């Protein structure tokens, strides 16, 4: 009876195992492309771990140390293989499908000794051969690996043994060499990876400025789109855009960063920047973004192109009749177009495509103390995006849509951005009445509804869940603001501009066009509030670049591919130089990042863990070249080397410290001390791991990556 039950149990386990295999194969076949990307991610990260552990392994072997296990990934064991006298012993999930204890004893009595860790799917293949001492494993938890040596203990002093091949019986210098080998191999592999990548050539974002945030350190220093950074603190070799970002993020508070830039006309300038915390940026920054190309990017939401006529892969060649060769030329033409639409000419598979792209008025709407304005005139706000998910689900029934113009919120007519932010901040979890103007095919209509501001988790900020732009289609004045050096025009809130310098206008695009046409002259503005109240004002248009803080921009967010430049060595020696310098750069950045985190200049929220690395790897493989993914793996290898050499247990650096103490005092560190230090270190590492994993998951589901 017992044998029958045991047989049924085996069949049940076999059925479960086969079901899992079939399910896995089905998923792979139906999602072959995704599986291929995931496989490359696993192979890439696994290779970095393999190199590190192989360093420990090969030095241990060369030092004649008995290596019991070599594992990629942590227990439970997924797969293990070891050479025995009877052939290759293979174990598959031994911890999940264990054999019955009685059966093991019976097998032992028959002379076929089995380990208690052997499972239902443990078998031997091949013929008689010389037995090996090391089992090679793949662990189910793919966040690292380990080499298990005879006599090696992490939390206590190894037990005394006469075996000369025990790790514990080797000299301090030998043990140091074994421990340090993992880090050394990671550094060597990073250098080799970068030498290979730069020999082939890899596309990176060049240090070219694509845009500058208003009132940012970059804006105050005079940086403009199209400027190229050619040196940072005197170093100018092989710079890419990441060097600019890291120079800001890793600088000390109030530290001046010196740069040399080359303007688009070829003139070189020296500037000094001090990084600041900017709205919406997780680390201190200069306020610059990388340059884009003129090639339309591919996105997961193809409907984004519905109103533009463009398609992924299209290359913009002209805007409003002017040829363009760079994205910043296109932006400059658009910002000065002063029309509700821009005519765009593009190349698509050798054919010329013409498209009319809607434009909108953009201004400074990110700081509570500033408004985008035209000689003090502030346009009304319109909604450009609505988020009804997650924390903003409270507004799932709010009748608001992109394109709606905000007429009233709470008791505030035609709110400006600072007024909207103030009302929102003071009204957390309170239903606010709001009126919006919506345009239909048949005409315009006023909609009355409610919105509920919510306080964001992990933040004191209160938001409705909308993004706003300026209403350029209606020449209605939300308000006028006092502009330094100019003052403010005496135009009532809510007034409609009817004419500028005697020319009738129907939108703010017309207003901007007429003002720029009459630069340096006295300009009059006629307005009307209602049938009884009207008036006019006049001003000298002396400096529109200073007193007009709005510009035309794309009304639909067209994604463009980033501007990339091939970084390739001129020869073998140059490849070695580039590979070595890139490795040193990443190692230095890693150490400076840790230092800045310890002093509070970099928030731990910006750290990524295994999930973040896996997500980044997946995105890189999907969107960029295989060469760039290999480049990314070189970066990871360099960073793993740094973090593994931190002077705390259980990292390799901590073991080096313990061995150095042993060398100095002539005996191992007290077992209780070593155990306590190890468990404290393990606790800290576990806390950090859980923290970064939580942040990775949050970023993954909120789209912050």
Secondary structure as a PSIPRED ss2 file (coil, helix, strand):
# PSIPRED VFORMAT (PSIPRED V4.0)

   1 X C   1.000  0.000  0.000
   2 X H   0.000  1.000  0.000
   3 X H   0.000  1.000  0.000
   4 X H   0.000  1.000  0.000
   5 X H   0.000  1.000  0.000
   6 X H   0.000  1.000  0.000
   7 X H   0.000  1.000  0.000
   8 X H   0.000  1.000  0.000
   9 X H   0.000  1.000  0.000
  10 X H   0.000  1.000  0.000
  11 X H   0.000  1.000  0.000
  12 X H   0.000  1.000  0.000
  13 X H   0.000  1.000  0.000
  14 X H   0.000  1.000  0.000
  15 X H   0.000  1.000  0.000
  16 X H   0.000  1.000  0.000
  17 X H   0.000  1.000  0.000
  18 X H   0.000  1.000  0.000
  19 X H   0.000  1.000  0.000
  20 X H   0.000  1.000  0.000
  21 X H   0.000  1.000  0.000
  22 X H   0.000  1.000  0.000
  23 X H   0.000  1.000  0.000
  24 X H   0.000  1.000  0.000
  25 X H   0.000  1.000  0.000
  26 X H   0.000  1.000  0.000
  27 X H   0.000  1.000  0.000
  28 X H   0.000  1.000  0.000
  29 X H   0.000  1.000  0.000
  30 X H   0.000  1.000  0.000
  31 X C   1.000  0.000  0.000
  32 X H   0.000  1.000  0.000
  33 X H   0.000  1.000  0.000
  34 X H   0.000  1.000  0.000
  35 X H   0.000  1.000  0.000
  36 X H   0.000  1.000  0.000
  37 X H   0.000  1.000  0.000
  38 X H   0.000  1.000  0.000
  39 X H   0.000  1.000  0.000
  40 X H   0.000  1.000  0.000
  41 X H   0.000  1.000  0.000
  42 X H   0.000  1.000  0.000
  43 X H   0.000  1.000  0.000
  44 X H   0.000  1.000  0.000
  45 X H   0.000  1.000  0.000
  46 X H   0.000  1.000  0.000
  47 X H   0.000  1.000  0.000
  48 X H   0.000  1.000  0.000
  49 X H   0.000  1.000  0.000
  50 X H   0.000  1.000  0.000
  51 X H   0.000  1.000  0.000
  52 X H   0.000  1.000  0.000
  53 X H   0.000  1.000  0.000
  54 X H   0.000  1.000  0.000
  55 X H   0.000  1.000  0.000
  56 X H   0.000  1.000  0.000
  57 X H   0.000  1.000  0.000
  58 X H   0.000  1.000  0.000
  59 X H   0.000  1.000  0.000
  60 X H   0.000  1.000  0.000
  61 X H   0.000  1.000  0.000
  62 X H   0.000  1.000  0.000
  63 X C   1.000  0.000  0.000
  64 X C   1.000  0.000  0.000
  65 X C   1.000  0.000  0.000
  66 X C   1.000  0.000  0.000
  67 X E   0.000  0.000  1.000
  68 X E   0.000  0.000  1.000
  69 X E   0.000  0.000  1.000
  70 X E   0.000  0.000  1.000
  71 X E   0.000  0.000  1.000
  72 X E   0.000  0.000  1.000
  73 X E   0.000  0.000  1.000
  74 X E   0.000  0.000  1.000
  75 X E   0.000  0.000  1.000
  76 X E   0.000  0.000  1.000
  77 X E   0.000  0.000  1.000
  78 X E   0.000  0.000  1.000
  79 X E   0.000  0.000  1.000
  80 X E   0.000  0.000  1.000
  81 X E   0.000  0.000  1.000
  82 X E   0.000  0.000  1.000
  83 X E   0.000  0.000  1.000
  84 X E   0.000  0.000  1.000
  85 X C   1.000  0.000  0.000
  86 X C   1.000  0.000  0.000
  87 X E   0.000  0.000  1.000
  88 X E   0.000  0.000  1.000
  89 X E   0.000  0.000  1.000
  90 X E   0.000  0.000  1.000
  91 X E   0.000  0.000  1.000
  92 X E   0.000  0.000  1.000
  93 X C   1.000  0.000  0.000
  94 X C   1.000  0.000  0.000
  95 X C   1.000  0.000  0.000
  96 X C   1.000  0.000  0.000
  97 X C   1.000  0.000  0.000
  98 X E   0.000  0.000  1.000
  99 X C   1.000  0.000  0.000
 100 X C   1.000  0.000  0.000
 101 X H   0.000  1.000  0.000
 102 X H   0.000  1.000  0.000
 103 X H   0.000  1.000  0.000
 104 X H   0.000  1.000  0.000
 105 X H   0.000  1.000  0.000
 106 X H   0.000  1.000  0.000
 107 X H   0.000  1.000  0.000
 108 X H   0.000  1.000  0.000
 109 X H   0.000  1.000  0.000
 110 X C   1.000  0.000  0.000
 111 X C   1.000  0.000  0.000
 112 X C   1.000  0.000  0.000
 113 X C   1.000  0.000  0.000
 114 X C   1.000  0.000  0.000
 115 X C   1.000  0.000  0.000
 116 X C   1.000  0.000  0.000
 117 X C   1.000  0.000  0.000
 118 X C   1.000  0.000  0.000
 119 X E   0.000  0.000  1.000
 120 X C   1.000  0.000  0.000
 121 X C   1.000  0.000  0.000
 122 X E   0.000  0.000  1.000
 123 X E   0.000  0.000  1.000
 124 X E   0.000  0.000  1.000
 125 X E   0.000  0.000  1.000
 126 X C   1.000  0.000  0.000
 127 X C   1.000  0.000  0.000
 128 X C   1.000  0.000  0.000
 129 X C   1.000  0.000  0.000
 130 X C   1.000  0.000  0.000
 131 X C   1.000  0.000  0.000
 132 X C   1.000  0.000  0.000
 133 X C   1.000  0.000  0.000
 134 X C   1.000  0.000  0.000
 135 X E   0.000  0.000  1.000
 136 X E   0.000  0.000  1.000
 137 X E   0.000  0.000  1.000
 138 X E   0.000  0.000  1.000
 139 X E   0.000  0.000  1.000
 140 X E   0.000  0.000  1.000
 141 X E   0.000  0.000  1.000
 142 X E   0.000  0.000  1.000
 143 X E   0.000  0.000  1.000
 144 X E   0.000  0.000  1.000
 145 X E   0.000  0.000  1.000
 146 X E   0.000  0.000  1.000
 147 X E   0.000  0.000  1.000
 148 X E   0.000  0.000  1.000
 149 X E   0.000  0.000  1.000
 150 X C   1.000  0.000  0.000
 151 X C   1.000  0.000  0.000
 152 X C   1.000  0.000  0.000
 153 X C   1.000  0.000  0.000
 154 X C   1.000  0.000  0.000
 155 X C   1.000  0.000  0.000
 156 X C   1.000  0.000  0.000
 157 X C   1.000  0.000  0.000
 158 X C   1.000  0.000  0.000
 159 X C   1.000  0.000  0.000
 160 X C   1.000  0.000  0.000
 161 X C   1.000  0.000  0.000
 162 X C   1.000  0.000  0.000
 163 X C   1.000  0.000  0.000
 164 X C   1.000  0.000  0.000
 165 X C   1.000  0.000  0.000
 166 X C   1.000  0.000  0.000
 167 X H   0.000  1.000  0.000
 168 X H   0.000  1.000  0.000
 169 X H   0.000  1.000  0.000
 170 X C   1.000  0.000  0.000
 171 X C   1.000  0.000  0.000
 172 X H   0.000  1.000  0.000
 173 X H   0.000  1.000  0.000
 174 X H   0.000  1.000  0.000
 175 X H   0.000  1.000  0.000
 176 X H   0.000  1.000  0.000
 177 X H   0.000  1.000  0.000
 178 X H   0.000  1.000  0.000
 179 X H   0.000  1.000  0.000
 180 X H   0.000  1.000  0.000
 181 X H   0.000  1.000  0.000
 182 X H   0.000  1.000  0.000
 183 X H   0.000  1.000  0.000
 184 X H   0.000  1.000  0.000
 185 X H   0.000  1.000  0.000
 186 X H   0.000  1.000  0.000
 187 X H   0.000  1.000  0.000
 188 X H   0.000  1.000  0.000
 189 X H   0.000  1.000  0.000
 190 X H   0.000  1.000  0.000
 191 X H   0.000  1.000  0.000
 192 X H   0.000  1.000  0.000
 193 X H   0.000  1.000  0.000
 194 X H   0.000  1.000  0.000
 195 X H   0.000  1.000  0.000
 196 X H   0.000  1.000  0.000
 197 X H   0.000  1.000  0.000
 198 X H   0.000  1.000  0.000
 199 X H   0.000  1.000  0.000
 200 X H   0.000  1.000  0.000
 201 X C   1.000  0.000  0.000
 202 X E   0.000  0.000  1.000
 203 X E   0.000  0.000  1.000
 204 X E   0.000  0.000  1.000
 205 X C   1.000  0.000  0.000
 206 X C   1.000  0.000  0.000
 207 X C   1.000  0.000  0.000
 208 X E   0.000  0.000  1.000
 209 X E   0.000  0.000  1.000
 210 X E   0.000  0.000  1.000
 211 X E   0.000  0.000  1.000
 212 X E   0.000  0.000  1.000
 213 X C   1.000  0.000  0.000
 214 X C   1.000  0.000  0.000
 215 X C   1.000  0.000  0.000
 216 X C   1.000  0.000  0.000
 217 X H   0.000  1.000  0.000
 218 X H   0.000  1.000  0.000
 219 X H   0.000  1.000  0.000
 220 X H   0.000  1.000  0.000
 221 X C   1.000  0.000  0.000
 222 X C   1.000  0.000  0.000
 223 X C   1.000  0.000  0.000
 224 X C   1.000  0.000  0.000
 225 X C   1.000  0.000  0.000
 226 X C   1.000  0.000  0.000
 227 X C   1.000  0.000  0.000
 228 X E   0.000  0.000  1.000
 229 X E   0.000  0.000  1.000
 230 X E   0.000  0.000  1.000
 231 X E   0.000  0.000  1.000
 232 X E   0.000  0.000  1.000
 233 X C   1.000  0.000  0.000
 234 X C   1.000  0.000  0.000
 235 X E   0.000  0.000  1.000
 236 X C   1.000  0.000  0.000
 237 X C   1.000  0.000  0.000
 238 X C   1.000  0.000  0.000
 239 X C   1.000  0.000  0.000
 240 X C   1.000  0.000  0.000
 241 X H   0.000  1.000  0.000
 242 X H   0.000  1.000  0.000
 243 X H   0.000  1.000  0.000
 244 X H   0.000  1.000  0.000
 245 X H   0.000  1.000  0.000
 246 X H   0.000  1.000  0.000
 247 X H   0.000  1.000  0.000
 248 X H   0.000  1.000  0.000
 249 X H   0.000  1.000  0.000
 250 X C   1.000  0.000  0.000
 251 X C   1.000  0.000  0.000
 252 X C   1.000  0.000  0.000
 253 X C   1.000  0.000  0.000
 254 X C   1.000  0.000  0.000
 255 X C   1.000  0.000  0.000
 256 X C   1.000  0.000  0.000
 257 X E   0.000  0.000  1.000
 258 X E   0.000  0.000  1.000
 259 X E   0.000  0.000  1.000
 260 X E   0.000  0.000  1.000
 261 X E   0.000  0.000  1.000
 262 X E   0.000  0.000  1.000
 263 X C   1.000  0.000  0.000
 264 X C   1.000  0.000  0.000
 265 X C   1.000  0.000  0.000
 266 X C   1.000  0.000  0.000
 267 X C   1.000  0.000  0.000
 268 X E   0.000  0.000  1.000
 269 X E   0.000  0.000  1.000
 270 X E   0.000  0.000  1.000
 271 X E   0.000  0.000  1.000
 272 X E   0.000  0.000  1.000
 273 X E   0.000  0.000  1.000
 274 X C   1.000  0.000  0.000
 275 X C   1.000  0.000  0.000
 276 X E   0.000  0.000  1.000
 277 X C   1.000  0.000  0.000
 278 X C   1.000  0.000  0.000
 279 X C   1.000  0.000  0.000
 280 X C   1.000  0.000  0.000
 281 X C   1.000  0.000  0.000
 282 X C   1.000  0.000  0.000
 283 X C   1.000  0.000  0.000
 284 X C   1.000  0.000  0.000
 285 X E   0.000  0.000  1.000
 286 X C   1.000  0.000  0.000
 287 X C   1.000  0.000  0.000
 288 X E   0.000  0.000  1.000
 289 X E   0.000  0.000  1.000
 290 X E   0.000  0.000  1.000
 291 X C   1.000  0.000  0.000
 292 X E   0.000  0.000  1.000
 293 X E   0.000  0.000  1.000
 294 X E   0.000  0.000  1.000
 295 X E   0.000  0.000  1.000
 296 X E   0.000  0.000  1.000
 297 X C   1.000  0.000  0.000
 298 X C   1.000  0.000  0.000
 299 X C   1.000  0.000  0.000
 300 X C   1.000  0.000  0.000
 301 X C   1.000  0.000  0.000
 302 X H   0.000  1.000  0.000
 303 X H   0.000  1.000  0.000
 304 X H   0.000  1.000  0.000
 305 X H   0.000  1.000  0.000
 306 X C   1.000  0.000  0.000
 307 X C   1.000  0.000  0.000
 308 X C   1.000  0.000  0.000
 309 X C   1.000  0.000  0.000
 310 X C   1.000  0.000  0.000
 311 X C   1.000  0.000  0.000
 312 X C   1.000  0.000  0.000
 313 X C   1.000  0.000  0.000
 314 X C   1.000  0.000  0.000
 315 X E   0.000  0.000  1.000
 316 X E   0.000  0.000  1.000
 317 X E   0.000  0.000  1.000
 318 X E   0.000  0.000  1.000
 319 X E   0.000  0.000  1.000
 320 X C   1.000  0.000  0.000
 321 X C   1.000  0.000  0.000
 322 X E   0.000  0.000  1.000
 323 X E   0.000  0.000  1.000
 324 X C   1.000  0.000  0.000
 325 X C   1.000  0.000  0.000
 326 X C   1.000  0.000  0.000
 327 X H   0.000  1.000  0.000
 328 X H   0.000  1.000  0.000
 329 X H   0.000  1.000  0.000
 330 X H   0.000  1.000  0.000
 331 X H   0.000  1.000  0.000
 332 X H   0.000  1.000  0.000
 333 X H   0.000  1.000  0.000
 334 X H   0.000  1.000  0.000
 335 X H   0.000  1.000  0.000
 336 X C   1.000  0.000  0.000
 337 X C   1.000  0.000  0.000
 338 X C   1.000  0.000  0.000
 339 X C   1.000  0.000  0.000
 340 X C   1.000  0.000  0.000
 341 X E   0.000  0.000  1.000
 342 X E   0.000  0.000  1.000
 343 X E   0.000  0.000  1.000
 344 X E   0.000  0.000  1.000
 345 X E   0.000  0.000  1.000
 346 X E   0.000  0.000  1.000
 347 X E   0.000  0.000  1.000
 348 X E   0.000  0.000  1.000
 349 X C   1.000  0.000  0.000
 350 X C   1.000  0.000  0.000
 351 X E   0.000  0.000  1.000
 352 X E   0.000  0.000  1.000
 353 X E   0.000  0.000  1.000
 354 X E   0.000  0.000  1.000
 355 X E   0.000  0.000  1.000
 356 X E   0.000  0.000  1.000
 357 X E   0.000  0.000  1.000
 358 X E   0.000  0.000  1.000
 359 X E   0.000  0.000  1.000
 360 X E   0.000  0.000  1.000
 361 X E   0.000  0.000  1.000
 362 X E   0.000  0.000  1.000
 363 X E   0.000  0.000  1.000
 364 X C   1.000  0.000  0.000
 365 X C   1.000  0.000  0.000
 366 X C   1.000  0.000  0.000
 367 X C   1.000  0.000  0.000
 368 X C   1.000  0.000  0.000
 369 X C   1.000  0.000  0.000
 370 X C   1.000  0.000  0.000
 371 X C   1.000  0.000  0.000
 372 X C   1.000  0.000  0.000
 373 X C   1.000  0.000  0.000
 374 X E   0.000  0.000  1.000
 375 X C   1.000  0.000  0.000
 376 X C   1.000  0.000  0.000
 377 X E   0.000  0.000  1.000
 378 X E   0.000  0.000  1.000
 379 X E   0.000  0.000  1.000
 380 X C   1.000  0.000  0.000
 381 X E   0.000  0.000  1.000
 382 X E   0.000  0.000  1.000
 383 X E   0.000  0.000  1.000
 384 X E   0.000  0.000  1.000
 385 X E   0.000  0.000  1.000
 386 X E   0.000  0.000  1.000
 387 X C   1.000  0.000  0.000
 388 X C   1.000  0.000  0.000
 389 X C   1.000  0.000  0.000
 390 X H   0.000  1.000  0.000
 391 X H   0.000  1.000  0.000
 392 X H   0.000  1.000  0.000
 393 X H   0.000  1.000  0.000
 394 X H   0.000  1.000  0.000
 395 X H   0.000  1.000  0.000
 396 X C   1.000  0.000  0.000
 397 X C   1.000  0.000  0.000
 398 X C   1.000  0.000  0.000
 399 X C   1.000  0.000  0.000
 400 X C   1.000  0.000  0.000
 401 X C   1.000  0.000  0.000
 402 X C   1.000  0.000  0.000
 403 X C   1.000  0.000  0.000
 404 X C   1.000  0.000  0.000
 405 X E   0.000  0.000  1.000
 406 X E   0.000  0.000  1.000
 407 X E   0.000  0.000  1.000
 408 X E   0.000  0.000  1.000
 409 X E   0.000  0.000  1.000
 410 X C   1.000  0.000  0.000
 411 X C   1.000  0.000  0.000
 412 X E   0.000  0.000  1.000
 413 X E   0.000  0.000  1.000
 414 X C   1.000  0.000  0.000
 415 X C   1.000  0.000  0.000
 416 X C   1.000  0.000  0.000
 417 X H   0.000  1.000  0.000
 418 X H   0.000  1.000  0.000
 419 X H   0.000  1.000  0.000
 420 X H   0.000  1.000  0.000
 421 X H   0.000  1.000  0.000
 422 X H   0.000  1.000  0.000
 423 X H   0.000  1.000  0.000
 424 X H   0.000  1.000  0.000
 425 X H   0.000  1.000  0.000
 426 X C   1.000  0.000  0.000
 427 X C   1.000  0.000  0.000
 428 X C   1.000  0.000  0.000
 429 X C   1.000  0.000  0.000
 430 X C   1.000  0.000  0.000
 431 X E   0.000  0.000  1.000
 432 X E   0.000  0.000  1.000
 433 X E   0.000  0.000  1.000
 434 X E   0.000  0.000  1.000
 435 X E   0.000  0.000  1.000
 436 X E   0.000  0.000  1.000
 437 X E   0.000  0.000  1.000
 438 X E   0.000  0.000  1.000
 439 X E   0.000  0.000  1.000
 440 X E   0.000  0.000  1.000
 441 X C   1.000  0.000  0.000
 442 X C   1.000  0.000  0.000
 443 X E   0.000  0.000  1.000
 444 X E   0.000  0.000  1.000
 445 X E   0.000  0.000  1.000
 446 X E   0.000  0.000  1.000
 447 X E   0.000  0.000  1.000
 448 X E   0.000  0.000  1.000
 449 X E   0.000  0.000  1.000
 450 X E   0.000  0.000  1.000
 451 X E   0.000  0.000  1.000
 452 X E   0.000  0.000  1.000
 453 X C   1.000  0.000  0.000
 454 X E   0.000  0.000  1.000
 455 X E   0.000  0.000  1.000
 456 X C   1.000  0.000  0.000
 457 X C   1.000  0.000  0.000
 458 X C   1.000  0.000  0.000
 459 X C   1.000  0.000  0.000
 460 X C   1.000  0.000  0.000
 461 X C   1.000  0.000  0.000
 462 X E   0.000  0.000  1.000
 463 X E   0.000  0.000  1.000
 464 X C   1.000  0.000  0.000
 465 X C   1.000  0.000  0.000
 466 X E   0.000  0.000  1.000
 467 X E   0.000  0.000  1.000
 468 X E   0.000  0.000  1.000
 469 X E   0.000  0.000  1.000
 470 X E   0.000  0.000  1.000
 471 X C   1.000  0.000  0.000
 472 X C   1.000  0.000  0.000
 473 X C   1.000  0.000  0.000
 474 X C   1.000  0.000  0.000
 475 X C   1.000  0.000  0.000
 476 X E   0.000  0.000  1.000
 477 X E   0.000  0.000  1.000
 478 X E   0.000  0.000  1.000
 479 X E   0.000  0.000  1.000
 480 X E   0.000  0.000  1.000
 481 X C   1.000  0.000  0.000
 482 X C   1.000  0.000  0.000
 483 X E   0.000  0.000  1.000
 484 X C   1.000  0.000  0.000
 485 X C   1.000  0.000  0.000
 486 X C   1.000  0.000  0.000
 487 X E   0.000  0.000  1.000
 488 X C   1.000  0.000  0.000
 489 X C   1.000  0.000  0.000
 490 X C   1.000  0.000  0.000
 491 X C   1.000  0.000  0.000
 492 X C   1.000  0.000  0.000
 493 X C   1.000  0.000  0.000
 494 X C   1.000  0.000  0.000
 495 X C   1.000  0.000  0.000
 496 X E   0.000  0.000  1.000
 497 X E   0.000  0.000  1.000
 498 X E   0.000  0.000  1.000
 499 X E   0.000  0.000  1.000
 500 X E   0.000  0.000  1.000
 501 X C   1.000  0.000  0.000
 502 X C   1.000  0.000  0.000
 503 X E   0.000  0.000  1.000
 504 X E   0.000  0.000  1.000
 505 X C   1.000  0.000  0.000
 506 X C   1.000  0.000  0.000
 507 X C   1.000  0.000  0.000
 508 X H   0.000  1.000  0.000
 509 X H   0.000  1.000  0.000
 510 X H   0.000  1.000  0.000
 511 X H   0.000  1.000  0.000
 512 X H   0.000  1.000  0.000
 513 X H   0.000  1.000  0.000
 514 X H   0.000  1.000  0.000
 515 X H   0.000  1.000  0.000
 516 X H   0.000  1.000  0.000
 517 X H   0.000  1.000  0.000
 518 X C   1.000  0.000  0.000
 519 X C   1.000  0.000  0.000
 520 X C   1.000  0.000  0.000
 521 X C   1.000  0.000  0.000
 522 X E   0.000  0.000  1.000
 523 X E   0.000  0.000  1.000
 524 X E   0.000  0.000  1.000
 525 X E   0.000  0.000  1.000
 526 X E   0.000  0.000  1.000
 527 X E   0.000  0.000  1.000
 528 X E   0.000  0.000  1.000
 529 X C   1.000  0.000  0.000
 530 X C   1.000  0.000  0.000
 531 X C   1.000  0.000  0.000
 532 X C   1.000  0.000  0.000
 533 X C   1.000  0.000  0.000
 534 X E   0.000  0.000  1.000
 535 X E   0.000  0.000  1.000
 536 X E   0.000  0.000  1.000
 537 X E   0.000  0.000  1.000
 538 X E   0.000  0.000  1.000
 539 X E   0.000  0.000  1.000
 540 X E   0.000  0.000  1.000
 541 X C   1.000  0.000  0.000
 542 X C   1.000  0.000  0.000
 543 X C   1.000  0.000  0.000
 544 X H   0.000  1.000  0.000
 545 X H   0.000  1.000  0.000
 546 X H   0.000  1.000  0.000
 547 X H   0.000  1.000  0.000
 548 X E   0.000  0.000  1.000
 549 X C   1.000  0.000  0.000
 550 X E   0.000  0.000  1.000
 551 X E   0.000  0.000  1.000
 552 X E   0.000  0.000  1.000
 553 X E   0.000  0.000  1.000
 554 X E   0.000  0.000  1.000
 555 X C   1.000  0.000  0.000
 556 X C   1.000  0.000  0.000
 557 X C   1.000  0.000  0.000
 558 X C   1.000  0.000  0.000
 559 X C   1.000  0.000  0.000
 560 X E   0.000  0.000  1.000
 561 X E   0.000  0.000  1.000
 562 X E   0.000  0.000  1.000
 563 X C   1.000  0.000  0.000
 564 X C   1.000  0.000  0.000
 565 X E   0.000  0.000  1.000
 566 X E   0.000  0.000  1.000
 567 X E   0.000  0.000  1.000
 568 X C   1.000  0.000  0.000
 569 X C   1.000  0.000  0.000
 570 X C   1.000  0.000  0.000
 571 X C   1.000  0.000  0.000
 572 X H   0.000  1.000  0.000
 573 X H   0.000  1.000  0.000
 574 X H   0.000  1.000  0.000
 575 X H   0.000  1.000  0.000
 576 X H   0.000  1.000  0.000
 577 X H   0.000  1.000  0.000
 578 X H   0.000  1.000  0.000
 579 X H   0.000  1.000  0.000
 580 X H   0.000  1.000  0.000
 581 X H   0.000  1.000  0.000
 582 X H   0.000  1.000  0.000
 583 X H   0.000  1.000  0.000
 584 X H   0.000  1.000  0.000
 585 X H   0.000  1.000  0.000
 586 X H   0.000  1.000  0.000
 587 X H   0.000  1.000  0.000
 588 X H   0.000  1.000  0.000
 589 X H   0.000  1.000  0.000
 590 X H   0.000  1.000  0.000
 591 X H   0.000  1.000  0.000
 592 X H   0.000  1.000  0.000
 593 X H   0.000  1.000  0.000
 594 X H   0.000  1.000  0.000
 595 X H   0.000  1.000  0.000
 596 X H   0.000  1.000  0.000
 597 X H   0.000  1.000  0.000
 598 X H   0.000  1.000  0.000
 599 X C   1.000  0.000  0.000
 600 X C   1.000  0.000  0.000
 601 X C   1.000  0.000  0.000
 602 X C   1.000  0.000  0.000
 603 X C   1.000  0.000  0.000
 604 X H   0.000  1.000  0.000
 605 X H   0.000  1.000  0.000
 606 X H   0.000  1.000  0.000
 607 X C   1.000  0.000  0.000
 608 X C   1.000  0.000  0.000
 609 X C   1.000  0.000  0.000
 610 X H   0.000  1.000  0.000
 611 X H   0.000  1.000  0.000
 612 X H   0.000  1.000  0.000
 613 X H   0.000  1.000  0.000
 614 X H   0.000  1.000  0.000
 615 X H   0.000  1.000  0.000
 616 X H   0.000  1.000  0.000
 617 X H   0.000  1.000  0.000
 618 X H   0.000  1.000  0.000
 619 X H   0.000  1.000  0.000
 620 X H   0.000  1.000  0.000
 621 X H   0.000  1.000  0.000
 622 X H   0.000  1.000  0.000
 623 X H   0.000  1.000  0.000
 624 X C   1.000  0.000  0.000
 625 X C   1.000  0.000  0.000
 626 X H   0.000  1.000  0.000
 627 X H   0.000  1.000  0.000
 628 X H   0.000  1.000  0.000
 629 X H   0.000  1.000  0.000
 630 X H   0.000  1.000  0.000
 631 X H   0.000  1.000  0.000
 632 X H   0.000  1.000  0.000
 633 X H   0.000  1.000  0.000
 634 X H   0.000  1.000  0.000
 635 X H   0.000  1.000  0.000
 636 X H   0.000  1.000  0.000
 637 X H   0.000  1.000  0.000
 638 X H   0.000  1.000  0.000
 639 X H   0.000  1.000  0.000
 640 X H   0.000  1.000  0.000
 641 X H   0.000  1.000  0.000
 642 X H   0.000  1.000  0.000
 643 X H   0.000  1.000  0.000
 644 X H   0.000  1.000  0.000
 645 X C   1.000  0.000  0.000
 646 X C   1.000  0.000  0.000
 647 X C   1.000  0.000  0.000
 648 X C   1.000  0.000  0.000
 649 X C   1.000  0.000  0.000
 650 X C   1.000  0.000  0.000
 651 X C   1.000  0.000  0.000
 652 X H   0.000  1.000  0.000
 653 X H   0.000  1.000  0.000
 654 X H   0.000  1.000  0.000
 655 X H   0.000  1.000  0.000
 656 X H   0.000  1.000  0.000
 657 X H   0.000  1.000  0.000
 658 X H   0.000  1.000  0.000
 659 X H   0.000  1.000  0.000
 660 X H   0.000  1.000  0.000
 661 X H   0.000  1.000  0.000
 662 X H   0.000  1.000  0.000
 663 X H   0.000  1.000  0.000
 664 X H   0.000  1.000  0.000
 665 X H   0.000  1.000  0.000
 666 X C   1.000  0.000  0.000
 667 X C   1.000  0.000  0.000
 668 X C   1.000  0.000  0.000
 669 X C   1.000  0.000  0.000
 670 X C   1.000  0.000  0.000
 671 X H   0.000  1.000  0.000
 672 X H   0.000  1.000  0.000
 673 X H   0.000  1.000  0.000
 674 X H   0.000  1.000  0.000
 675 X H   0.000  1.000  0.000
 676 X H   0.000  1.000  0.000
 677 X H   0.000  1.000  0.000
 678 X H   0.000  1.000  0.000
 679 X H   0.000  1.000  0.000
 680 X H   0.000  1.000  0.000
 681 X H   0.000  1.000  0.000
 682 X H   0.000  1.000  0.000
 683 X H   0.000  1.000  0.000
 684 X H   0.000  1.000  0.000
 685 X H   0.000  1.000  0.000
 686 X H   0.000  1.000  0.000
 687 X H   0.000  1.000  0.000
 688 X H   0.000  1.000  0.000
 689 X H   0.000  1.000  0.000
 690 X H   0.000  1.000  0.000
 691 X H   0.000  1.000  0.000
 692 X H   0.000  1.000  0.000
 693 X H   0.000  1.000  0.000
 694 X H   0.000  1.000  0.000
 695 X H   0.000  1.000  0.000
 696 X H   0.000  1.000  0.000
 697 X H   0.000  1.000  0.000
 698 X H   0.000  1.000  0.000
 699 X H   0.000  1.000  0.000
 700 X H   0.000  1.000  0.000
 701 X H   0.000  1.000  0.000
 702 X H   0.000  1.000  0.000
 703 X C   1.000  0.000  0.000
 704 X C   1.000  0.000  0.000
 705 X C   1.000  0.000  0.000
